[in-house]
Amino acid sequence: MTASANRGSYVWSALVLVILTAVTTAIYAPGLKGGFLFDDYPNIVDNPAVQPKEASLASLVAAAFSSPSSELKRPLASLTFAANFLMTGMDAGAMKLTNLVIHLANGMLLFALLRVLLSASGLAFVESRLRWLAAAMTLAWLLLPINLTSVLYVVQRMEALANLFVLLGLLGYASVRTGTSSGWHHIAKAIAWIALPAMVGVLAKETAILLPLYAALLEAIVFRFRWRDGTIARSLGWAFACLLVPPLLIAAAWLGPQVLNPLTWTTRDFTLATRLLSEPRILVDYLHWTVFPTERGLSFYHDDFVQSTGWFTPWTTVPSMAFLALLASSGWILRHKRPIFALGIAWFFACHTLTGTVLPLELVYEHRNYFASIGVVMAVTDIFLWAFKSIPPHMRKRRYAVVLASFVAATWSAYITASTSAAWSTSLGLAEELAARGPESPRAQYELGRAYIIASHYDRNSIYTRLAYEPLEYAASLPASSILPQQALIFMNSRMNLPVKDEWWASMVQKLEARPATVQDESSLDSLSVCLRQSLCKFPSDRLSAAFSAALSHERRSARLLAMYATFAWQTLQDTDLAMHTQREAVATAPDEAAYRVSLARYALQVHDDTELKKQIDCLESMNIGGRLDAELGPLKAERDSMSEPPASSSEP
């Protein structure tokens, strides 16, 4: 390629990226005005560690390891939340704008990756057409409605940020493999492009660990483990075996006993068996929502999903399995003739090996398709290309029909994204929209009632106060709901000095006795405890004590619930022995969580338990990496030292 042709290619690519950025920004712009939602609160709004007063090493380390979302803490994502806060404060719009920038960066990487893949796959197109095709596919992916939550749902920056490194790694690997060199130097360079981005990406979210699997599928389908001269690259195959097999065996040894332990599933309303039976239907739903998106399907909350409890309960369980098997076998059969289709199908399935198999995660989330949807776009695009090229050139009208169908599909997808983005522009508007999309969703109905309470400003005469009761009481009546609706009703009426119905307390206790407390249940109990402690709510403490007792009646209790009950016992019941006992149990349940040890140390100070205080300070000092616990340890040690000093002697004048 001549220098002028190179310049022309760069200019063309830059123009395409400007157009993609402008269109995507215009469609997402309305949603940038909205507020925080759902898991944004425990991870960002109610997480003081990601709201540092200054950019010191200690505060940034504390922020990095503050996420409650995962045992690995996802430090890179949490650091970006802290950086947002340092620059713009607790501004949801600024945080969403950061998410959009990451999404656009992913689009740029995808555009470059698709250009390499389309060229390497052997498509009989001139370079200019390949560029257009890559641009169209990238725009389609950028505007997919199923990816909207990875942009406008602030906390799901974790997913988008992790995939930034996944796409970077795949682009680097594909670029190396299309080069002319070979041998161990070539292999080392290619593997480095997989290993290093994967290690960094995992710091944002664990899904980046799948990068080696994506690269292995890319190698097997597009490059076929061969060098440019056609010889078999056996050494490259061994390199992938070393990358994939040991981590797989380690993961199996680590997760196997946990997954097979029935206690692992006690905090979920499904078992390992029902999860495995349900996932095929969920994957089919994901495909449906990606290829044929509807507002009702993309409802954000999917807690109204009906689990599969048998092969034909519901009847779509086995047909879904058969469809997925047909899809997978089609990709395998066509891997040589239609590599883009085959790779797209393979990437879709590979993406869900982590979140759609045996891990006890919630069943359905749209953002889990952020990378999987790339595979779907590739497969669907290849189907359109096959349909177009299979029609003889003289039958132009039929070819135009294929082009028109692809354009209509892309336009409809963009419309759904635009309308959903508009709904995200206000918290109340979003709550009303999601409640309409999910009429049987307990969470959607609860969030609508909660939005009305916030809009009422706790004015008993506000129209929003009257509107709040219907969705909250309906949500409370749904069998799959948490105690969030009951908590909201009690909270609202108590703060407004309105009567609190006995049935709200009774149904709360009944649900907590029936199954182990969920994260939402724990948050509900803590919210009522704080409200009572701050004298904002007026209800008998024994009511809340009975609810806590019901939640703690199960064999498996989380450290978070135990710590909440300890605080309630200390500050409201004023039972120091119960508080100390419960806080010790919380520490024993989660020994690596510093916050529980800090609370226990503070309790020990108050009751003059020097032995417990010393034990917890010693443990905290060993956990004080990078000075992240200095703010907590300093006052504890100062008070300990002041208690141990003998009183100053005084002399008579």
Secondary structure, DSSP 8 states (H G I E B T S, - for coil): --HHHHHHHHHHHHHHHHHHHHHHHHHHGGGGG----TTHIIIIIT-GGGS-SS--HHHHHHHHT--SS-TT--HHHHHHHHHHHHHH-S-HHHHHHHHHHHHHHHHHHHHHHHHHHHHHTT----HHHHHHHHHHHHHHHHT-GGGTHHHHSGGGHHHHHHHHHHHHHHHHHHHHHTSS--SHHHHHHHHHHHHHHHHHHTTT-GGGGGHHHHHHHHIIIIITTB-TTS-B-HHHHHHHHHHHHHHHHHHHHHHHHHHH-GGGGTTSSS-HHHHHHHHHHHHHHHHHHHHS--TTT--S--TT-----BTTBSTTHHHHHHHHHHHHHHHHHTTTT-HHHHHHHHHHHHHHHHHSSSS---S--GGGGTTHHHHHHHHHHHHHHHHHHHS-TT-HHHHHHHHHHHHHHHHHHHHHHHHHHHHTTSHHHHHHHHHHH-TT-HHHHHHHHHHHHHHHTT-TTSHHHHHHHHHHHHHHHSTT--SHHHHHHHHHHHHTT----HHHHHHHHHHHHHS---HHHHHHHHHHHHHHHTTSS-S-HHHHHHHHHHHTTSS---HHHHHHHHHHHHHTS--HHHHHHHHHHHHHHSTT-HHHHHHHHHHHHHHT-HHHHHHHHHHHHHH-GGGTTHHHHHHHHHHHHHHHS--------
